[in-house]
Amino acid sequence: MALDHPTAASHGFRLAVAKLSIGQFRFIGTAGLSRLAALALALILTDGVSHAETPEEWIALGSRVHGGFGSFIPLGIKIGLDAVNRLHAKPRELTVLYYDSDASPCACFADGVAIATYASIGQRTLTVAPEKAPAGAAAVIVIRLRQGGAGFKYTIPAAALAKLGPMNKNLDARGRYDAVMAADDLFDVELAP
């Protein structure tokens, strides 16, 4: 595990705290111990994983991975982050099955989902299905834990394209990001058995 990985850093911190002796705790003092306890509690509650990417960081990453930052990228990011939260997943713990459609001009949503979930074709955690999404859907994305079990099925209705298109035409990258993140009706989600 790389040391710059958030989980590795918190794991290393936890090991360091576990190795402290009683004498070392006395040396830290009451104020230091309180700060140490607060930090340890924060790491335990978040499990050391943070989604602290700023909108600018998401835009830069999406642009670098996809070659641009149209409104489909932040929608994929929003779906990916939703799945990460619902499944309580850490980086590289999810698989993504993406169903494209003829209604969508490209599979851009998949790139957004990939960067938010850490899924990739190279890791065999992102698959583009040979079957098409059903009629009326711009895309269907099934996201589940890598070790199996239930997951979530996200459907982007074709009607969402009428909202995403003007965002691309009228807004800059930050405006697209903000508009997509504020919208509540761009996808449907249900349990995927």
C-alpha positions in Angstrom: 0.0 0.0 0.0 1.5 3.4 -1.0 2.3 5.7 1.9 0.5 8.6 0.2 -2.7 6.6 0.1 -5.1 8.0 2.8 -5.9 4.6 4.3 -2.2 3.8 4.5 -1.5 7.0 6.3 -4.2 6.5 8.8 -3.2 2.9 9.3 0.4 4.0 10.0 -0.9 6.5 12.4 -3.0 3.9 14.2 0.0 1.6 14.5 2.1 4.5 15.9 -0.5 5.3 18.5 -0.9 1.6 19.4 2.8 1.3 20.1 3.0 4.3 22.5 3.7 3.2 26.1 2.1 4.6 29.2 5.3 6.7 29.9 5.1 8.2 26.4 1.4 9.2 27.0 2.5 10.9 30.3 5.2 12.8 28.2 2.5 14.0 25.7 0.5 15.6 28.5 -3.2 16.2 28.9 -3.6 18.8 26.2 -1.5 16.8 23.7 -3.4 13.6 24.6 -6.7 15.4 24.0 -5.6 16.5 20.6 -4.3 13.0 19.9 -7.6 11.5 21.0 -9.6 13.9 18.8 -7.4 13.1 15.8 -7.7 9.3 16.4 -11.5 9.6 16.7 -11.6 11.6 13.4 -9.6 8.9 11.7 -11.7 6.1 13.1 -14.9 7.8 12.1 -13.8 8.5 8.6 -11.6 5.3 8.3 -8.9 7.7 7.0 -10.7 8.0 3.6 -11.4 11.5 2.5 -13.2 12.8 -0.6 -11.7 16.3 -0.2 -11.3 16.9 -3.9 -12.4 20.5 -4.6 -14.5 21.3 -7.7 -11.3 22.6 -9.4 -9.5 19.3 -8.7 -12.4 17.3 -10.1 -12.5 19.5 -13.2 -8.7 19.1 -13.7 -8.9 15.4 -13.2 -11.9 14.9 -15.4 -10.4 17.1 -18.2 -7.1 15.2 -18.0 -8.7 11.7 -18.1 -11.5 12.5 -20.6 -9.9 15.3 -22.7 -12.6 17.9 -21.7 -15.1 18.6 -19.0 -18.6 18.5 -20.4 -21.6 18.1 -18.2 -21.5 14.3 -18.5 -18.3 14.0 -16.6 -19.6 15.6 -13.3 -22.7 13.5 -13.6 -20.6 10.4 -13.7 -18.6 11.8 -10.7 -21.8 12.5 -8.8 -23.1 8.9 -9.5 -19.7 7.4 -8.5 -19.5 9.3 -5.3 -23.1 8.4 -4.4 -22.2 4.7 -4.9 -19.0 5.1 -2.8 -21.1 6.6 0.0 -24.0 4.1 -0.2 -21.6 1.1 -0.2 -19.2 2.6 2.3 -16.4 1.7 -0.1 -12.8 2.6 -0.1 -10.7 3.2 -3.2 -10.5 0.2 -5.6 -13.3 -1.7 -3.7 -16.0 -1.2 -6.4 -16.8 -2.7 -9.8 -18.7 -0.8 -12.5 -20.7 -2.3 -15.3 -21.6 0.4 -17.8 -24.4 0.1 -20.4 -24.2 2.7 -23.1 -27.0 3.7 -25.5 -27.5 5.2 -28.9 -29.2 8.2 -27.3 -26.0 9.3 -25.7 -23.4 10.9 -27.9 -20.6 9.2 -26.0 -19.8 7.2 -22.9 -18.5 10.2 -21.0 -20.5 9.3 -17.9 -18.2 6.2 -17.5 -15.1 8.4 -17.3 -16.7 10.4 -14.4 -17.8 7.3 -12.6 -14.3 5.8 -13.1 -12.4 8.7 -11.5 -14.9 8.9 -8.6 -14.8 5.1 -7.8 -11.2 4.4 -8.8 -12.5 1.7 -11.2 -10.6 1.1 -14.5 -10.5 -1.2 -17.4 -6.9 -2.1 -16.5 -7.9 -3.3 -13.1 -10.8 -5.2 -14.6 -13.1 -3.2 -12.3 -14.8 -1.2 -15.1 -16.6 -3.0 -17.9 -18.5 -1.6 -20.8 -21.3 -4.1 -21.5 -21.8 -5.3 -25.1 -25.5 -4.9 -24.6 -27.1 -1.5 -24.9 -29.0 0.3 -22.1 -32.8 -0.1 -22.4 -34.9 2.3 -24.5 -35.5 5.6 -22.8 -32.1 5.4 -21.0 -29.0 7.4 -21.9 -26.9 5.0 -19.8 -27.3 2.4 -17.0 -24.5 1.9 -14.5 -24.4 -1.0 -12.0 -21.9 -0.4 -9.2 -21.2 -3.0 -6.5 -18.5 -4.0 -4.1 -15.7 -5.9 -5.7 -16.1 -8.9 -3.5 -19.7 -9.3 -4.7 -23.1 -8.8 -3.2 -25.8 -6.3 -3.8 -25.1 -3.0 -5.4 -26.9 -0.1 -7.0 -28.2 0.4 -10.4 -28.1 4.0 -11.7 -30.2 5.0 -14.7 -29.6 8.2 -16.6 -32.9 8.8 -18.4 -32.6 10.0 -22.0 -34.7 13.1 -20.9 -31.6 14.2 -18.8 -29.8 14.9 -22.1 -32.1 17.9 -22.7 -30.8 19.4 -19.4 -27.2 18.4 -19.8 -26.9 19.8 -23.4 -27.6 23.4 -22.5 -25.2 23.2 -19.6 -22.4 22.4 -22.1 -23.5 25.2 -24.4 -24.0 27.9 -21.8 -21.7 27.2 -18.9 -18.0 27.0 -18.4 -16.4 23.9 -16.7 -17.1 25.2 -13.1 -20.6 26.2 -14.0 -21.3 22.7 -15.4 -19.9 21.1 -12.3 -22.0 23.3 -10.0 -25.2 22.8 -12.1 -24.9 19.1 -12.2 -24.1 18.8 -8.5 -27.1 20.9 -7.6 -29.5 19.0 -9.8 -31.6 16.3 -8.2 -33.3 14.8 -11.3 -30.5 13.6 -13.6 -30.5 10.0 -12.6 -32.6 7.3 -10.8 -31.1 4.8 -8.4 -32.3 1.4 -7.2 -30.9 -1.7 -5.5 -29.2 -4.1 -7.9 -29.4 -7.6 -6.6 
